[in-house]
Amino acid sequence: MGGGRGDPARGPRCRARTGGYPEVNWLLVVAGAAVGAPLRYLLDRAVQGRLAGPDGPDSLFPWGTFVVNATACLVLGSLAGATLAGAASSRLQLLLGTGLCGALSTYSTFSYETLRLAERGRGFLAAANVVMSVLVGLGAVHLGSQVARQLLG
C-alpha cells in the first residue's frame, strides 16, 4: 500500500515537484526555523526594549511584533522576487520561505497583542495595529519582490 516503486507519490516526479527528497526538505524547514524563531525573539525584545514606556516594554504599541512581521514580509517578498527571476531554488524557498519566515513572523502574537490593546481600552491602537500591519506587510512583500526582480532579473 504506497511507498513502493510504483507509487507516484514517492517516485521521481514527486522529487522533481517538491525540489528533492522529503527527508532533506523537512530538514531545510527545520534549519530555517531554528534561525527564525530565536531571531524573532531577539528582534522583538530589542525593539520593545528600546521603545519601553514607564510601565515596561509591554505597555505601548507592540512595535516588536510589528517590526518582526514587516521584516519577514520583506524577506519573503525578496525570496518571491528571486524565484520569479529564476535565482532561487525550491530548496532555498523551503529554507528561507517556509522555515525562516514561517518561524520569524507571528500572526498569533499579532492577534493576541491586538486583542490586549482593545481589552485595555486602546481601541484606536488596536485598529491602527491591524491596518498598519496589513499595509506595511503588503508593501514590504511588494518592495522585496520588485527589488529582487530588478537586481536578479
Biotite code that builds the C-alpha atoms (Angstrom):
import biotite.structure as struc

atoms = struc.array([
    struc.Atom([0.000, 0.000, 0.000], chain_id="A", res_id=1, res_name="MET", atom_name="CA", element="C"),
    struc.Atom([2.033, 3.066, -1.070], chain_id="A", res_id=2, res_name="GLY", atom_name="CA", element="C"),
    struc.Atom([5.703, 3.725, -0.808], chain_id="A", res_id=3, res_name="GLY", atom_name="CA", element="C"),
    struc.Atom([6.756, 1.138, -3.380], chain_id="A", res_id=4, res_name="GLY", atom_name="CA", element="C"),
    struc.Atom([8.434, 1.683, -6.677], chain_id="A", res_id=5, res_name="ARG", atom_name="CA", element="C"),
    struc.Atom([5.128, 2.114, -8.475], chain_id="A", res_id=6, res_name="GLY", atom_name="CA", element="C"),
    struc.Atom([3.826, 4.714, -6.035], chain_id="A", res_id=7, res_name="ASP", atom_name="CA", element="C"),
    struc.Atom([3.731, 8.059, -7.892], chain_id="A", res_id=8, res_name="PRO", atom_name="CA", element="C"),
    struc.Atom([3.623, 9.967, -4.602], chain_id="A", res_id=9, res_name="ALA", atom_name="CA", element="C"),
    struc.Atom([7.165, 8.773, -3.799], chain_id="A", res_id=10, res_name="ARG", atom_name="CA", element="C"),
    struc.Atom([8.724, 8.483, -7.236], chain_id="A", res_id=11, res_name="GLY", atom_name="CA", element="C"),
    struc.Atom([10.915, 10.743, -9.360], chain_id="A", res_id=12, res_name="PRO", atom_name="CA", element="C"),
    struc.Atom([8.055, 13.040, -10.312], chain_id="A", res_id=13, res_name="ARG", atom_name="CA", element="C"),
    struc.Atom([7.386, 13.736, -6.649], chain_id="A", res_id=14, res_name="CYS", atom_name="CA", element="C"),
    struc.Atom([11.066, 14.545, -6.042], chain_id="A", res_id=15, res_name="ARG", atom_name="CA", element="C"),
    struc.Atom([11.095, 16.873, -9.046], chain_id="A", res_id=16, res_name="ALA", atom_name="CA", element="C"),
    struc.Atom([7.888, 18.588, -7.939], chain_id="A", res_id=17, res_name="ARG", atom_name="CA", element="C"),
    struc.Atom([8.972, 19.118, -4.323], chain_id="A", res_id=18, res_name="THR", atom_name="CA", element="C"),
    struc.Atom([12.578, 20.018, -5.053], chain_id="A", res_id=19, res_name="GLY", atom_name="CA", element="C"),
    struc.Atom([14.237, 16.919, -3.688], chain_id="A", res_id=20, res_name="GLY", atom_name="CA", element="C"),
    struc.Atom([13.813, 14.167, -1.209], chain_id="A", res_id=21, res_name="TYR", atom_name="CA", element="C"),
    struc.Atom([11.237, 14.748, 1.544], chain_id="A", res_id=22, res_name="PRO", atom_name="CA", element="C"),
    struc.Atom([13.824, 13.753, 4.156], chain_id="A", res_id=23, res_name="GLU", atom_name="CA", element="C"),
    struc.Atom([16.022, 16.667, 3.090], chain_id="A", res_id=24, res_name="VAL", atom_name="CA", element="C"),
    struc.Atom([13.120, 19.062, 2.607], chain_id="A", res_id=25, res_name="ASN", atom_name="CA", element="C"),
    struc.Atom([11.890, 18.925, 6.179], chain_id="A", res_id=26, res_name="TRP", atom_name="CA", element="C"),
    struc.Atom([15.447, 19.356, 7.449], chain_id="A", res_id=27, res_name="LEU", atom_name="CA", element="C"),
    struc.Atom([15.693, 22.567, 5.420], chain_id="A", res_id=28, res_name="LEU", atom_name="CA", element="C"),
    struc.Atom([12.479, 23.819, 7.031], chain_id="A", res_id=29, res_name="VAL", atom_name="CA", element="C"),
    struc.Atom([13.782, 22.899, 10.495], chain_id="A", res_id=30, res_name="VAL", atom_name="CA", element="C"),
    struc.Atom([17.113, 24.642, 9.832], chain_id="A", res_id=31, res_name="ALA", atom_name="CA", element="C"),
    struc.Atom([15.366, 27.823, 8.697], chain_id="A", res_id=32, res_name="GLY", atom_name="CA", element="C"),
    struc.Atom([13.017, 27.737, 11.685], chain_id="A", res_id=33, res_name="ALA", atom_name="CA", element="C"),
    struc.Atom([15.961, 27.196, 14.042], chain_id="A", res_id=34, res_name="ALA", atom_name="CA", element="C"),
    struc.Atom([17.271, 30.589, 12.916], chain_id="A", res_id=35, res_name="VAL", atom_name="CA", element="C"),
    struc.Atom([13.889, 32.327, 12.509], chain_id="A", res_id=36, res_name="GLY", atom_name="CA", element="C"),
    struc.Atom([12.442, 31.609, 15.962], chain_id="A", res_id=37, res_name="ALA", atom_name="CA", element="C"),
    struc.Atom([15.358, 32.959, 18.025], chain_id="A", res_id=38, res_name="PRO", atom_name="CA", element="C"),
    struc.Atom([15.714, 35.858, 15.590], chain_id="A", res_id=39, res_name="LEU", atom_name="CA", element="C"),
    struc.Atom([12.064, 36.721, 16.179], chain_id="A", res_id=40, res_name="ARG", atom_name="CA", element="C"),
    struc.Atom([12.529, 36.665, 19.938], chain_id="A", res_id=41, res_name="TYR", atom_name="CA", element="C"),
    struc.Atom([15.737, 38.714, 19.889], chain_id="A", res_id=42, res_name="LEU", atom_name="CA", element="C"),
    struc.Atom([14.466, 41.304, 17.409], chain_id="A", res_id=43, res_name="LEU", atom_name="CA", element="C"),
    struc.Atom([11.153, 41.671, 19.251], chain_id="A", res_id=44, res_name="ASP", atom_name="CA", element="C"),
    struc.Atom([12.882, 42.165, 22.613], chain_id="A", res_id=45, res_name="ARG", atom_name="CA", element="C"),
    struc.Atom([15.410, 44.615, 21.147], chain_id="A", res_id=46, res_name="ALA", atom_name="CA", element="C"),
    struc.Atom([12.703, 46.772, 19.562], chain_id="A", res_id=47, res_name="VAL", atom_name="CA", element="C"),
    struc.Atom([10.380, 46.647, 22.576], chain_id="A", res_id=48, res_name="GLN", atom_name="CA", element="C"),
    struc.Atom([13.282, 47.348, 24.931], chain_id="A", res_id=49, res_name="GLY", atom_name="CA", element="C"),
    struc.Atom([14.228, 50.492, 23.026], chain_id="A", res_id=50, res_name="ARG", atom_name="CA", element="C"),
    struc.Atom([10.645, 51.730, 22.950], chain_id="A", res_id=51, res_name="LEU", atom_name="CA", element="C"),
    struc.Atom([9.651, 50.786, 26.504], chain_id="A", res_id=52, res_name="ALA", atom_name="CA", element="C"),
    struc.Atom([7.340, 53.145, 28.312], chain_id="A", res_id=53, res_name="GLY", atom_name="CA", element="C"),
    struc.Atom([7.157, 53.944, 32.004], chain_id="A", res_id=54, res_name="PRO", atom_name="CA", element="C"),
    struc.Atom([5.172, 50.754, 32.689], chain_id="A", res_id=55, res_name="ASP", atom_name="CA", element="C"),
    struc.Atom([7.669, 48.452, 30.970], chain_id="A", res_id=56, res_name="GLY", atom_name="CA", element="C"),
    struc.Atom([8.129, 47.079, 27.471], chain_id="A", res_id=57, res_name="PRO", atom_name="CA", element="C"),
    struc.Atom([4.603, 45.688, 27.123], chain_id="A", res_id=58, res_name="ASP", atom_name="CA", element="C"),
    struc.Atom([2.753, 48.932, 27.912], chain_id="A", res_id=59, res_name="SER", atom_name="CA", element="C"),
    struc.Atom([2.975, 50.546, 24.495], chain_id="A", res_id=60, res_name="LEU", atom_name="CA", element="C"),
    struc.Atom([2.119, 49.700, 20.935], chain_id="A", res_id=61, res_name="PHE", atom_name="CA", element="C"),
    struc.Atom([3.509, 46.237, 20.004], chain_id="A", res_id=62, res_name="PRO", atom_name="CA", element="C"),
    struc.Atom([6.343, 47.609, 17.866], chain_id="A", res_id=63, res_name="TRP", atom_name="CA", element="C"),
    struc.Atom([8.458, 44.479, 18.302], chain_id="A", res_id=64, res_name="GLY", atom_name="CA", element="C"),
    struc.Atom([5.926, 42.197, 16.655], chain_id="A", res_id=65, res_name="THR", atom_name="CA", element="C"),
    struc.Atom([5.187, 44.837, 14.031], chain_id="A", res_id=66, res_name="PHE", atom_name="CA", element="C"),
    struc.Atom([8.869, 45.113, 13.043], chain_id="A", res_id=67, res_name="VAL", atom_name="CA", element="C"),
    struc.Atom([9.378, 41.337, 13.108], chain_id="A", res_id=68, res_name="VAL", atom_name="CA", element="C"),
    struc.Atom([6.389, 40.722, 10.834], chain_id="A", res_id=69, res_name="ASN", atom_name="CA", element="C"),
    struc.Atom([7.384, 43.532, 8.443], chain_id="A", res_id=70, res_name="ALA", atom_name="CA", element="C"),
    struc.Atom([10.906, 42.088, 8.269], chain_id="A", res_id=71, res_name="THR", atom_name="CA", element="C"),
    struc.Atom([9.562, 38.616, 7.484], chain_id="A", res_id=72, res_name="ALA", atom_name="CA", element="C"),
    struc.Atom([7.355, 40.097, 4.762], chain_id="A", res_id=73, res_name="CYS", atom_name="CA", element="C"),
    struc.Atom([10.337, 41.872, 3.214], chain_id="A", res_id=74, res_name="LEU", atom_name="CA", element="C"),
    struc.Atom([12.427, 38.676, 3.262], chain_id="A", res_id=75, res_name="VAL", atom_name="CA", element="C"),
    struc.Atom([9.567, 36.615, 1.818], chain_id="A", res_id=76, res_name="LEU", atom_name="CA", element="C"),
    struc.Atom([8.915, 39.209, -0.877], chain_id="A", res_id=77, res_name="GLY", atom_name="CA", element="C"),
    struc.Atom([12.612, 39.213, -1.790], chain_id="A", res_id=78, res_name="SER", atom_name="CA", element="C"),
    struc.Atom([12.562, 35.435, -1.997], chain_id="A", res_id=79, res_name="LEU", atom_name="CA", element="C"),
    struc.Atom([9.455, 35.552, -4.195], chain_id="A", res_id=80, res_name="ALA", atom_name="CA", element="C"),
    struc.Atom([11.141, 38.062, -6.493], chain_id="A", res_id=81, res_name="GLY", atom_name="CA", element="C"),
    struc.Atom([14.281, 35.926, -6.646], chain_id="A", res_id=82, res_name="ALA", atom_name="CA", element="C"),
    struc.Atom([12.136, 32.917, -7.501], chain_id="A", res_id=83, res_name="THR", atom_name="CA", element="C"),
    struc.Atom([10.359, 34.809, -10.282], chain_id="A", res_id=84, res_name="LEU", atom_name="CA", element="C"),
    struc.Atom([13.759, 35.872, -11.614], chain_id="A", res_id=85, res_name="ALA", atom_name="CA", element="C"),
    struc.Atom([14.869, 32.226, -11.624], chain_id="A", res_id=86, res_name="GLY", atom_name="CA", element="C"),
    struc.Atom([17.512, 32.833, -8.956], chain_id="A", res_id=87, res_name="ALA", atom_name="CA", element="C"),
    struc.Atom([16.012, 30.856, -6.042], chain_id="A", res_id=88, res_name="ALA", atom_name="CA", element="C"),
    struc.Atom([15.725, 27.090, -5.938], chain_id="A", res_id=89, res_name="SER", atom_name="CA", element="C"),
    struc.Atom([12.853, 25.218, -4.318], chain_id="A", res_id=90, res_name="SER", atom_name="CA", element="C"),
    struc.Atom([15.250, 24.236, -1.539], chain_id="A", res_id=91, res_name="ARG", atom_name="CA", element="C"),
    struc.Atom([16.059, 27.864, -0.834], chain_id="A", res_id=92, res_name="LEU", atom_name="CA", element="C"),
    struc.Atom([12.316, 28.551, -0.760], chain_id="A", res_id=93, res_name="GLN", atom_name="CA", element="C"),
    struc.Atom([11.900, 25.828, 1.866], chain_id="A", res_id=94, res_name="LEU", atom_name="CA", element="C"),
    struc.Atom([14.841, 27.057, 3.937], chain_id="A", res_id=95, res_name="LEU", atom_name="CA", element="C"),
    struc.Atom([14.056, 30.779, 3.866], chain_id="A", res_id=96, res_name="LEU", atom_name="CA", element="C"),
    struc.Atom([10.351, 30.972, 3.000], chain_id="A", res_id=97, res_name="GLY", atom_name="CA", element="C"),
    struc.Atom([8.790, 28.143, 4.940], chain_id="A", res_id=98, res_name="THR", atom_name="CA", element="C"),
    struc.Atom([11.467, 27.752, 7.630], chain_id="A", res_id=99, res_name="GLY", atom_name="CA", element="C"),
    struc.Atom([12.943, 31.163, 8.401], chain_id="A", res_id=100, res_name="LEU", atom_name="CA", element="C"),
    struc.Atom([9.962, 33.378, 7.547], chain_id="A", res_id=101, res_name="CYS", atom_name="CA", element="C"),
    struc.Atom([7.474, 30.903, 8.989], chain_id="A", res_id=102, res_name="GLY", atom_name="CA", element="C"),
    struc.Atom([9.229, 30.994, 12.351], chain_id="A", res_id=103, res_name="ALA", atom_name="CA", element="C"),
    struc.Atom([10.138, 34.686, 12.176], chain_id="A", res_id=104, res_name="LEU", atom_name="CA", element="C"),
    struc.Atom([6.653, 36.028, 11.515], chain_id="A", res_id=105, res_name="SER", atom_name="CA", element="C"),
    struc.Atom([3.923, 35.592, 14.069], chain_id="A", res_id=106, res_name="THR", atom_name="CA", element="C"),
    struc.Atom([0.250, 36.008, 13.295], chain_id="A", res_id=107, res_name="TYR", atom_name="CA", element="C"),
    struc.Atom([-0.794, 34.570, 16.655], chain_id="A", res_id=108, res_name="SER", atom_name="CA", element="C"),
    struc.Atom([1.205, 37.133, 18.649], chain_id="A", res_id=109, res_name="THR", atom_name="CA", element="C"),
    struc.Atom([-0.076, 39.923, 16.399], chain_id="A", res_id=110, res_name="PHE", atom_name="CA", element="C"),
    struc.Atom([-3.651, 38.776, 17.093], chain_id="A", res_id=111, res_name="SER", atom_name="CA", element="C"),
    struc.Atom([-3.078, 38.407, 20.836], chain_id="A", res_id=112, res_name="TYR", atom_name="CA", element="C"),
    struc.Atom([-1.417, 41.812, 21.181], chain_id="A", res_id=113, res_name="GLU", atom_name="CA", element="C"),
    struc.Atom([-4.170, 43.464, 19.158], chain_id="A", res_id=114, res_name="THR", atom_name="CA", element="C"),
    struc.Atom([-6.802, 41.874, 21.404], chain_id="A", res_id=115, res_name="LEU", atom_name="CA", element="C"),
    struc.Atom([-4.903, 43.017, 24.518], chain_id="A", res_id=116, res_name="ARG", atom_name="CA", element="C"),
    struc.Atom([-4.835, 46.591, 23.221], chain_id="A", res_id=117, res_name="LEU", atom_name="CA", element="C"),
    struc.Atom([-8.604, 46.503, 22.688], chain_id="A", res_id=118, res_name="ALA", atom_name="CA", element="C"),
    struc.Atom([-9.210, 44.947, 26.125], chain_id="A", res_id=119, res_name="GLU", atom_name="CA", element="C"),
    struc.Atom([-7.151, 47.717, 27.746], chain_id="A", res_id=120, res_name="ARG", atom_name="CA", element="C"),
    struc.Atom([-9.363, 50.352, 26.167], chain_id="A", res_id=121, res_name="GLY", atom_name="CA", element="C"),
    struc.Atom([-6.908, 51.220, 23.417], chain_id="A", res_id=122, res_name="ARG", atom_name="CA", element="C"),
    struc.Atom([-9.239, 50.544, 20.518], chain_id="A", res_id=123, res_name="GLY", atom_name="CA", element="C"),
    struc.Atom([-7.606, 53.109, 18.275], chain_id="A", res_id=124, res_name="PHE", atom_name="CA", element="C"),
    struc.Atom([-4.189, 51.491, 18.746], chain_id="A", res_id=125, res_name="LEU", atom_name="CA", element="C"),
    struc.Atom([-5.693, 48.052, 18.140], chain_id="A", res_id=126, res_name="ALA", atom_name="CA", element="C"),
    struc.Atom([-7.260, 49.214, 14.873], chain_id="A", res_id=127, res_name="ALA", atom_name="CA", element="C"),
    struc.Atom([-4.059, 51.027, 13.897], chain_id="A", res_id=128, res_name="ALA", atom_name="CA", element="C"),
    struc.Atom([-2.085, 47.831, 14.536], chain_id="A", res_id=129, res_name="ASN", atom_name="CA", element="C"),
    struc.Atom([-4.347, 45.871, 12.203], chain_id="A", res_id=130, res_name="VAL", atom_name="CA", element="C"),
    struc.Atom([-4.357, 48.462, 9.414], chain_id="A", res_id=131, res_name="VAL", atom_name="CA", element="C"),
    struc.Atom([-0.637, 49.265, 9.629], chain_id="A", res_id=132, res_name="MET", atom_name="CA", element="C"),
    struc.Atom([0.358, 45.593, 9.834], chain_id="A", res_id=133, res_name="SER", atom_name="CA", element="C"),
    struc.Atom([-1.593, 44.688, 6.715], chain_id="A", res_id=134, res_name="VAL", atom_name="CA", element="C"),
    struc.Atom([-0.485, 47.736, 4.706], chain_id="A", res_id=135, res_name="LEU", atom_name="CA", element="C"),
    struc.Atom([3.170, 47.573, 5.738], chain_id="A", res_id=136, res_name="VAL", atom_name="CA", element="C"),
    struc.Atom([3.220, 43.788, 5.265], chain_id="A", res_id=137, res_name="GLY", atom_name="CA", element="C"),
    struc.Atom([1.833, 44.012, 1.744], chain_id="A", res_id=138, res_name="LEU", atom_name="CA", element="C"),
    struc.Atom([4.126, 46.916, 0.958], chain_id="A", res_id=139, res_name="GLY", atom_name="CA", element="C"),
    struc.Atom([7.178, 45.037, 2.246], chain_id="A", res_id=140, res_name="ALA", atom_name="CA", element="C"),
    struc.Atom([6.345, 41.941, 0.176], chain_id="A", res_id=141, res_name="VAL", atom_name="CA", element="C"),
    struc.Atom([5.858, 44.087, -2.907], chain_id="A", res_id=142, res_name="HIS", atom_name="CA", element="C"),
    struc.Atom([9.039, 46.098, -2.304], chain_id="A", res_id=143, res_name="LEU", atom_name="CA", element="C"),
    struc.Atom([11.136, 42.999, -1.657], chain_id="A", res_id=144, res_name="GLY", atom_name="CA", element="C"),
    struc.Atom([9.786, 41.292, -4.760], chain_id="A", res_id=145, res_name="SER", atom_name="CA", element="C"),
    struc.Atom([10.376, 44.291, -7.008], chain_id="A", res_id=146, res_name="GLN", atom_name="CA", element="C"),
    struc.Atom([13.898, 44.929, -5.736], chain_id="A", res_id=147, res_name="VAL", atom_name="CA", element="C"),
    struc.Atom([14.875, 41.271, -6.076], chain_id="A", res_id=148, res_name="ALA", atom_name="CA", element="C"),
    struc.Atom([13.481, 41.067, -9.602], chain_id="A", res_id=149, res_name="ARG", atom_name="CA", element="C"),
    struc.Atom([15.326, 44.226, -10.620], chain_id="A", res_id=150, res_name="GLN", atom_name="CA", element="C"),
    struc.Atom([18.601, 43.031, -9.129], chain_id="A", res_id=151, res_name="LEU", atom_name="CA", element="C"),
    struc.Atom([18.353, 39.413, -10.279], chain_id="A", res_id=152, res_name="LEU", atom_name="CA", element="C"),
    struc.Atom([16.166, 39.541, -13.368], chain_id="A", res_id=153, res_name="GLY", atom_name="CA", element="C"),
])
